[in-house]
Amino acid sequence: MAGQLCNDYHMFYSRDHDKVEMDYVVENTAGFLAGVEVKAAATVKENDLKGIRRLAKAAGRKWLCGIILYDGDITLPLGKNIWAAPLSSLWGNAP
């Protein structure tokens, strides 16, 4: 499934041959990619990074960042250009 955001970005869902999923992949006109996972849990587990890490590896130099939006309270660095951020931060309510 793909959609267009403004004229400069495309957003789509991804699942590879191993059935590893990425909730949202955002691509700009230059082909650079960002991955977004949305989790209902209040904690982030190692397994939650599987889709982001797979996308980062596949994208190579076109990889920008990965974000896991979750039901927690703090923003956490999870690796190079990968973070977990509270879903509430989308509305400016995160510490």
Number of C-alpha atoms within 10 A of each C-alpha: 7 12 11 12 12 7 8 10 16 18 19 15 15 17 12 11 6 6 9 13 17 23 17 21 19 20 21 14 10 9 12 16 23 22 26 21 19 18 18 11 11 12 13 19 9 7 7 16 20 14 22 25 17 14 23 21 12 11 15 11 10 15 18 17 19 26 23 24 23 22 18 19 17 15 18 15 12 15 12 9 13 21 18 27 22 26 21 16 15 10 8 9 10 14 9
